[in-house]
Amino acid sequence: MKPTITNDIIYIGQDDAELRLFESQYVVPAGMCYNSYLIMDEKIAIMDTSDKRTMKAWKADLVAALGGRTPDYLVVHHMEPDHASGIADVVALYPDIKIVCSAKAAQMLPLFYPNDDLAGKVMTVKEKDTLELGKHTLTFFMAPMVHWPEVMVSYDAEDKVLFSADGFGKFGVIDADPDDWACEARRYYFNICGKYGAPVSTLLRKAATLDIEQILPLHGPILKGEALAEALRLYTIWSSYKVEAEGVFVAYASIHGCTKQAVEKLVEILKEKGCKKVAVTDLSRDDMAEAIEDAFKYGKVVLAASSYDAGLFPPMYDFLHHLQIKAWQSRDVALIENGSWAPSAGRVMTEMVCEMKDVNIKGELVTLRGRMKDSDIPALEALADAIMA
């Protein structure tokens, strides 16, 4: 069911319940929503469009919501195709419409619409510029690198709503009940915006100066009340790379199960020593995006991997590469390697981890040779002590 926003702001976003891979890399079991809004006033503003897969339904909802009126403005907060695929469609329907966007977005228009002459229809705005619609006035705030350089957000003081672009987004279809917001919003944030903590913090400081009753993101549910307050609290933690939850996250990459066996023993030891939460990910089989999410969620991480081709088993290498490009930082790490005749995983993991900011290696590297033996258990005990200290 489509959410109700305010008397003057109408939701015209679309669900794509059949989509299973967002941005060609993120698993979305429930699909994805592309949020778009319509402000009905003396002048009418369309707030973003939708993804090309949903364009037919989006245009039908737009026309129906307009009820025969003609829109004056199309506000483009973000040029990514899942939100801006309908720009040319809107211009074709309403040739006199003005496209309102940042200067950087105006530069990007020809990149996505090389065969459309849109330059004469563009009205660029900058920080704190306003757009009067009648009783509604939009104030624009630039939000570069949240998560593209052209992004801006807009605030409507009349209804006290923030159109937050990709900020405060969430995987999944639109949901009027945001009680389960945090899990998929966390996975969304760290995989899409995780690298850009400083720009997100800047946007949060701007938002703190506004009287906001609802946040209207481009993905996920409308946030208001306690859900809005919780989202702001979590974004403050996430954008500053602070630890959200106490516990230990164990990520392993095992070829034939020998490294997995040692991880299972380590988890047992951690729990015996009083660790209340141990999250475990099999990097060869589990969702990479969830592994990234948990690496940011917890402050203590154990990496366990097999050696491979005189280096590191690729699932662990891929995971650490993802952490590097997402600016993972300020965490404690303990390492376990396995190598039957020439252990090498520890060396590569150490090199990759040490390239990241404020990541501290705790304890001694535990080296296994094939299957775990009773003689390996004291080293695992010592590693558990080190990571929990």
Secondary structure, 3 states (H helix, E strand, C coil): CCCCCCCCEEECCEEECCCCEECCCEECCCCEEECCEEECCCCCEEECCCCHHHHHHHHHHHHHHHCCCCCCEEECCCCCHHHHCCHHHHHHHCCCCEEEEEHHHHHHHHHHCCCCCCHHHEEEECCCCEEECCCCEEEEEECCCCCCCCCEEEEECCCCEEECCCCCCCCECCCCCHHHHHHHHHHHHHHHHHHHHHHHHHHHHHHCCCCCCEEECCCCCCEEHHHHHHHHHHHHHHHCCCCCEEEEEEEEECCCCHHHHHHHHHHHHHHHCCCCCEEEEECCCCCHHHHHHHHHHEEEEEEEEEEECCEECHHHHHHHHHHHHCCCCCCEEEEEEECCCCCCHHHHHHHHHHCCCCCEECCCCEEECCCCCHHHHHHHHHHHHHHHC
